[in-house]
């Protein structure tokens, strides 16, 4: 069984997923990486069907994932920023997790620890998603052991019209008509490609992500030891 679960609310095989995976790899612990891409995560209906059991009653892909979280020691969760907030897939996931996991002073994920990955499209750090996820982690009683902010690629990079679209995100970074190449496409190892002479530790975040995973692993070990000592 995985000691840690990583969940990416971003697109499949894109920056959010790669950042989550790098952190997981850095833990050197068994892990499972789950992508919410293609999965059905309905929004919370506030139907109160979870009041007595602290389990969501809506039938989709949400509950099987949450059941796995009950049995692991740590969580790495990553989400992209859409219109100055986390994307709707991440929002729906956490709305249901926190609503179903808070009744009658029962918090099924209390005592677990996690890491947050926030992905944004510009050269400037945006904390909207990071701050929003911190609120959800706190409501679920999950402690935050670390965080990582990463620049991702706008969908404009692959839509076919991005470099000539006057209202897309691409023109926030490069002049209209700039050919889209791998060199100017943001990734975990190619941050802020429009900025010249960026120090390597800021350009390539893969090592930072793995280091964060290593620290996270130690935090998990300490948390488990403290829990075992308390119970003995």
C-alpha positions, 0 to 999 in steps of 0.5 A: 500500500502506498505511504503517500498519495499524490493528486494532480487536478491539472491536465494529464502529463502537464506541469501540475502532474510533473511537479507532484510526481517530482515531490513524490519521487523525492520522498523515497517512499511508496506512492501512488499518483492519481490524476483527476483529469478525465475523472468525474468529480461532481460539485458538493450538493450540500445534500446532508447525505454524509452527516452520519457517516462522514462519507459522500453519497454522490456516485462518481470518482470522488469517494474511491480516491478519498477512501485511499487517503484514509489509509496513507500517511501523507498527501501531495495535492497540486492544482492549476490556477484558472481565472485567479482561483484553483480550477473547478476540478480541484474546487469540487474535490475539496468542497466535498472532502471538507463538507463530508469530513467535518460533521459531528466533530469527526475529521477522517483525515485529521493528523495527516500531513501534506504538501501543496503545489500551486501552478500559475501561468505568468512569470509572477508568482500567484498565490490564489490557489496556494492560499485557497488550498491552505484553507481546505487543508486546515478545514480537513485538519491536514497539516501543511509540511511544504508548498511549491509554486510553479509556472505552468503553460497556458492552454494557448501553447497547444490550441493552435492559435495561441501565438496569434490570439489577441486575447489569450494568455500567451501574449502576456508573456511574448509578443503576438506572432512569436513562434511557439517552441519548446524553448519558450514553453514553461515546464518544471525544468524551464521556468520563466522562459521569457526571462534571460539569465535566470539562475538555474535553481529558479529555472529548473525546479525539479531538484527543489521539488525532490528536496521538498519531497525529502523534507516531507518524508522526514516530517511524515516519519516524525509525525508517525513516531509522535503518534505511536508514542502517544498511543503506546 
